[in-house]
């Protein structure tokens, strides 16, 4: 699921250790949302981020760490 306003996605880091649990890994990505013709609202970015998180959860069982 790639929202139309997702301009960049960059993998930054992978971490495995006690804090994330046995058999799991933590992946860090940087996402940049942008439109050429206007500034996005916070609500638009939040909706796009929710779409990405839902797709990752559905497709590969990923969970967002807080």
Beta strands, then each sheet from edge to edge (+ up, - down):
strand 1: 6-15
strand 2: 26-33
sheet 1: 1+ 2-
end
